[in-house]
C-alpha cells in the first residue's frame, strides 16, 4: 500500500509539473545608452509595406507597450528624438530523433506484459532495489523545430546613432509567431538596457487564455 501511494504521488507531481509551459529566449543586446536622456520621445521607422501590414502593426503595439513601461513617450505629431525599428522572421529545421524502447518486467499494463509508458521515456517509478528496466529496441521519429527571431533597434533621430540593438531568438515546436511574439518582445526589454554584448536567456511562463 505504501508503495502504491508513493507511485500515485509521483505521477501527480509529473502531471502538475507538465502543466507549466515557458517560452525560452536567447537574448543579446548591444547598447551605448546615455546615462542621462531626458527626452525619450520616439516614433517607429518602417517601410511602406510594413505600415500596411496588420501583423507588423500588432508587433509594433507590443513594443510600444514595453517602451511606455520604460518611460518612453510616443512623439505623435511632435518631432521625435528617437527612432524605433523592428524586424522578425521564422525558419524551420527538421529534427531526427532515435530513442530507446524500455521494457519493465514488473509492469503488466494495458500495452501488454513488460511494456510501459512511451518509448524513450524513463519511468519516474524506477526503483533499482525492486527491478531493472531493460532496453529492448529503439524508436525513430521526425519533427520540425522553428526558430523565431526578433530584432529591435533604437537610434537617435537627429544623427542616426544607434543606441540600443537587441536580438531575441526563440526555438520551439510552435510555428505561430503571434503566439510567441508577446514573450519575445518582453524578453527584448528585460533588464533594459542591460550589459552590452552579454548573452543571456529569459524564461517567461505562458499565460493561460481566459
N, C-alpha and C positions, 0 to 999 in steps of 0.2 A: 504493500500500500504506500509506504514512504517513497519507494522508487517511482510509482505512478504519479504521485503528487509532484515530485521533482521534475519529471518529464513534462507534465502539463504546464508547470510554471515556466520552464524553459521555452516551450512552444509559444506561450503567451508573450513572453519577452521578445521573441523573434518577430511575432506579428506586429506588436506595438512599435518595435524599432523600425520595421519596414514601412511604416506609415509616413515617416518624416522624409520629405524629398527636398533636396537642396540643389541650387544652381551654383556650380563652382566655376569661377572665372580667374584666369591668369591675367594680371594687370601690371602694366609698366607705364609710368608717366615720367615725362621729361619736362622740367619747368625752369623758368627763370622769373619766378613770380616776385614782383616788387614787395618789399617789406611794408610799404605804405601805398595803397592805391585807393584814394578817397572816392573816386568816381568809377563805379562799376556798371555803368550803363552799357548795354550791348545790343547788337542786332544780329540775326542769323544771316549768314552769307551762303546763298545756294544758287544753283543753276536754274534756268528757266524750266527744265524738265522736272527738277526736284520741287520747285514751287507749285507744280501742278500734280504732284504725286501724293495721294492721300496717305499711303503707308509712311512716306517720309515725314509728312506733317505730324503724324501720330508720334513718331520717334522724336521729332523736334519738340513736341509738347512735353515729352518725358524729360528731355534735357532742360527745358525751361523750368520745370518744377524743381529740379535739383539746383539750378542756378539761383532760383528765388530762395531756396532754403539756405543757400550760402551767402545771401545778402546782395546778389546781383539784381539789377532792375532793367526791364526792357526799355529801350530808348523810345519806342513808339515813333512819334513824329520828330523827336529831337535828334541831334547828331550824336551817334553812339561813340563811346570811347573804345569799345572793344567789338571785335567780330568773332562770331562763333560758327564753326563749320563741322558737320558730321558726315561720316561715310560708313557704310556697313555692307557686309556680304555674307554668304553662307556657301560652304562647299562640302561635298560628301566624299567619304572614302570607304572602301569595302574592307571588312574585317573577317578573317577566317579563324575560327576557334576549334581547338581539339581538347576535349575534356575526358577525364577518366570516368568510367561507369563503375560504381561501387556496390558491392553486394554485402548484405548484413545477415549473417547466419542466425541471428536471434529474432529476425523480424518476419512475420507472416502476414503482411498487409494485403491490401486489395490488388496490388500489382503482381501477386504471385509470391511463392516462397523465396526468401533470401533477398529479394529486391526491395528497396525502399527509396523514397524521395525521388528527386530529379537527378539525371546523370550529371556528374561533376559537382554535386552538392554534398559536402561532407556533413554528416549528421551532427547536430549540436548535442545529441544524446549519447554520443560515443563515450564509453567507459572502458578504458584499456584493461581494467580488472575483471570485466564481465565477458567481453568478446572482442574480436579484432575484425573489422570490416576488410574486405579484400577487393582489389581492382580486378574486374572480370572482362573489361573491354574498354572501348572508347567511343565517344560520340563527337561528330563533327557538324558544325553549322556555320552559316554565314549571316552577317547582318551589316548594316551601314551605320557609321558614326558621322555626325555632322559637326563641322567646325564653324561656329558663329563668330563673326569678328565685327567689332565696333571701334571707330576712331573718332575722337573729338579733339578739335584744336581751337584754342583761343588766342587771338592776335590783337595787337594794337591797331585800331582803325586808321590812325594817322600815318604810321610808317611801315605797317605790316610786320612788325617784330613779333615773333611767336613767343608767347608767354607760358602756354600750357599745351602739351601734346600727349594725350593718353590713348593707349591701345588696349582693348579688352578682348580676350579670346576665350570662348567657352565651347567645350566639346561634349556632345551627348547624343542620345538617340532621337531627340526631338528635332524635327526639321521645320518647326514653326517659329520663325523669328518673332512674330508678335507675342508669342507665349513667353519667350525668354528675354526679350529686349528690356522690359522694365527692370529686371535684375541686373542686366549688364550695364545699363545706364547708371543705376545706383552704385554699382561696383566702380564705375569710372570716376566717381566723385567721392569715394570713401577716403577719409583722411586727406582731403584736399588742402593744399596742393601736394603734400607728402614729400618724401625724399626723392630727388630727381634720379631717374635711371635705376631704381631699385625694384626688381620684380617681386610681386607678392601675390598671394592667392586670396580671393574673397569668396566666402560661402554665405549664401543667403537662403533662408528657408522659403520654400514656395508657399505662398498664401492660398488658403482654400477659398474657392469661389462661393459666394453666398447667394 
